Amino acid sequence: MASRRAAGRIVRGLGYTSAAAAVGGGVLYLSYRPRDIPGSEAAAVPPPTYGEGGIFRPPSFPNVKTRAEQIADLKRSSGTVSGAVEKAQSGITSLLKGDANDVQESNQGGKDEPYDLLVIGGGATGTGIALDAATRGLRVAMVDRDDFASGTSSKSTKLVHGGVRYLEKAVFELDYNQYKLVKEALRERRYFLDTAPHLSSWLPIMIPVDKWWKAPYFWAGTKAYDFLAGSENIESSYFLTKSKALDAFPMLKKSGLVGALVYYDGAHNDSRMNVSLAMTAALYGATIVNHVEITGLEKDADGRLI
Ligand SMILES: Cc1cc2nc3c(=O)[nH]c(=O)nc-3n(C[C@H](O)[C@H](O)[C@H](O)COP(=O)(O)OP(=O)(O)OC[C@H]3O[C@@H](n4cnc5c(N)ncnc54)[C@H](O)[C@@H]3O)c2cc1C
């Protein structure tokens, strides 16, 4: 009887030891496994390829109207919103067929054709709307009283982020809308990084941990963030010991430092991205003019802009 109890104790002890070793090994592996440091990989934009007979053919872009021509277009226009939905639908069909030139031609339209949409302000919001509308086949005009990205859009923190803090809010306030916002922003983050690798990159962000209880809290939060990003994620978050954190950031306050958590988010050059959006909208036929201020809007008897 006594020997059976002793054997049970040994088996239980072995079980606990193996479980602890497996968990410890897992944590050690996650913390110290070899990593591909983002940014050290080959250039995202492939070198130019050569066509038939080894002749290099540079890409050709549609012509964009000069500033004077765009201003003349604006002056000539007396806008009414007409057939905008139908045009948007046909523009999307052309885009799906991969024919950007068709969209550009239809957007530039006849000289006296009215605009479907006037966007006031060429910041991130305005240029995003202008590009979206132009690629749907709408005739778009966008003006900014200053230069593009001269407002808030050149003064942001330059993160392309899902928002770890919004995720915290979603969990603690059980706010489904915040959850959806984070999920959508994480998807958009991927689009930014894929479509504009020359203007955006991954950014490791380190959170210093000054109390032991904060380590599992931040760890769970950043892991949930990785999990939510799913296949859109690049590098998962990890814990750094105090000495590794100090190696990475020697200026960190040493007293009370327990370690640090590192997670990844996106970053971009906000003003160049903004100007790129404006230029792409122009390539799709939108009239894009800076240093033109809207001081008032005139409407006809039906309430339509003239
Ligand atoms: C401190 C700070 C940090 C931020 N960090 C981030 C971040 O890291 N990541 C992120 O995604 N977002 C961030 N944001 C939010 C982001 O920067 C803004 O949401 C975004 O720039 C807003 O763009 P917008 O086009 O609406 O405004 P703006 O960029 O301000 O553009 C408005 C434009 O309208 C023009 N305009 C105004 N009136 C007229 C008129 N009558 N006629 C013609 N033109 C006119 C102005 O000249 C201006 O260019 C941050 C914001 C702040 C304040």
The ligand as a Tripos MOL2 file, in Angstrom:
@<TRIPOS>MOLECULE
LIG
   53    58     1     0     0
SMALL
NO_CHARGES

@<TRIPOS>ATOM
      1 C1         -0.4400   64.0270  -32.9880 C.3       1 LIG1
      2 C2         -1.1450   63.1050  -33.9560 C.ar      1 LIG1
      3 C3         -0.5890   61.8660  -34.2260 C.ar      1 LIG1
      4 C4         -1.2280   61.0000  -35.1080 C.ar      1 LIG1
      5 N1         -0.6710   59.7900  -35.3730 N.ar      1 LIG1
      6 C5         -1.2560   58.9540  -36.2540 C.ar      1 LIG1
      7 C6         -0.6450   57.7340  -36.5930 C.ar      1 LIG1
      8 O1          0.4200   57.3870  -36.1120 O.2       1 LIG1
      9 N2         -1.2710   56.9280  -37.4940 N.ar      1 LIG1
     10 C7         -2.4650   57.2890  -38.0670 C.ar      1 LIG1
     11 O2         -2.9860   56.5050  -38.8670 O.2       1 LIG1
     12 N3         -3.0730   58.4440  -37.7700 N.ar      1 LIG1
     13 C8         -2.4890   59.2920  -36.8890 C.ar      1 LIG1
     14 N4         -3.0840   60.4790  -36.5930 N.ar      1 LIG1
     15 C9         -4.3410   60.8160  -37.2540 C.3       1 LIG1
     16 C10        -4.0790   61.2970  -38.6890 C.3       1 LIG1
     17 O3         -2.9170   62.0830  -38.7670 O.3       1 LIG1
     18 C11        -5.2880   62.1290  -39.1510 C.3       1 LIG1
     19 O4         -6.4550   61.3490  -38.9860 O.3       1 LIG1
     20 C12        -5.1870   62.5100  -40.6110 C.3       1 LIG1
     21 O5         -3.9520   63.1340  -40.9170 O.3       1 LIG1
     22 C13        -6.3330   63.4640  -40.9440 C.3       1 LIG1
     23 O6         -6.2410   63.7570  -42.3120 O.3       1 LIG1
     24 P1         -7.2270   64.7970  -42.9510 P.3       1 LIG1
     25 O7         -7.0420   64.7420  -44.4240 O.co2     1 LIG1
     26 O8         -8.6040   64.5440  -42.4410 O.co2     1 LIG1
     27 O9         -6.7880   66.2390  -42.3530 O.3       1 LIG1
     28 P2         -5.5550   67.1700  -42.7750 P.3       1 LIG1
     29 O10        -4.3080   66.4040  -43.0210 O.co2     1 LIG1
     30 O11        -5.4690   68.2390  -41.7480 O.co2     1 LIG1
     31 O12        -6.0000   67.7740  -44.1580 O.3       1 LIG1
     32 C14        -6.9780   68.7630  -44.2790 C.3       1 LIG1
     33 C15        -6.5900   69.6000  -45.4930 C.3       1 LIG1
     34 O13        -7.6960   70.4330  -45.8470 O.3       1 LIG1
     35 C16        -7.1750   71.6430  -46.3610 C.3       1 LIG1
     36 N5         -8.2660   72.6330  -46.2920 N.ar      1 LIG1
     37 C17        -8.9460   73.0230  -45.1940 C.ar      1 LIG1
     38 N6         -9.8760   73.9310  -45.5380 N.ar      1 LIG1
     39 C18        -9.7950   74.1020  -46.8810 C.ar      1 LIG1
     40 C19       -10.4940   74.9310  -47.8250 C.ar      1 LIG1
     41 N7        -11.4720   75.7430  -47.4450 N.pl3     1 LIG1
     42 N8        -10.1550   74.8540  -49.1240 N.ar      1 LIG1
     43 C20        -9.1640   74.0340  -49.5330 C.ar      1 LIG1
     44 N9         -8.4630   73.2500  -48.6680 N.ar      1 LIG1
     45 C21        -8.7760   73.2750  -47.3720 C.ar      1 LIG1
     46 C22        -5.9850   71.9400  -45.4610 C.3       1 LIG1
     47 O14        -5.0530   72.7840  -46.0800 O.3       1 LIG1
     48 C23        -5.4170   70.5310  -45.2220 C.3       1 LIG1
     49 O15        -4.3570   70.2150  -46.1060 O.3       1 LIG1
     50 C24        -2.4630   61.3790  -35.7190 C.ar      1 LIG1
     51 C25        -3.0080   62.6380  -35.4450 C.ar      1 LIG1
     52 C26        -2.3450   63.4970  -34.5900 C.ar      1 LIG1
     53 C27        -2.9480   64.8510  -34.3310 C.3       1 LIG1
@<TRIPOS>BOND
     1     1     2 1
     2     2     3 ar
     3     2    52 ar
     4     3     4 ar
     5     4     5 ar
     6     4    50 ar
     7     5     6 ar
     8     6     7 ar
     9     6    13 1
    10     7     8 2
    11     7     9 ar
    12     9    10 ar
    13    10    11 2
    14    10    12 ar
    15    12    13 ar
    16    13    14 ar
    17    14    15 1
    18    14    50 ar
    19    15    16 1
    20    16    17 1
    21    16    18 1
    22    18    19 1
    23    18    20 1
    24    20    21 1
    25    20    22 1
    26    22    23 1
    27    23    24 1
    28    24    25 2
    29    24    26 1
    30    24    27 1
    31    27    28 1
    32    28    29 2
    33    28    30 1
    34    28    31 1
    35    31    32 1
    36    32    33 1
    37    33    34 1
    38    33    48 1
    39    34    35 1
    40    35    36 1
    41    35    46 1
    42    36    37 ar
    43    36    45 ar
    44    37    38 ar
    45    38    39 ar
    46    39    40 ar
    47    39    45 ar
    48    40    41 1
    49    40    42 ar
    50    42    43 ar
    51    43    44 ar
    52    44    45 ar
    53    46    47 1
    54    46    48 1
    55    48    49 1
    56    50    51 ar
    57    51    52 ar
    58    52    53 1
@<TRIPOS>SUBSTRUCTURE
     1 LIG1         1 GROUP 0 **** ****
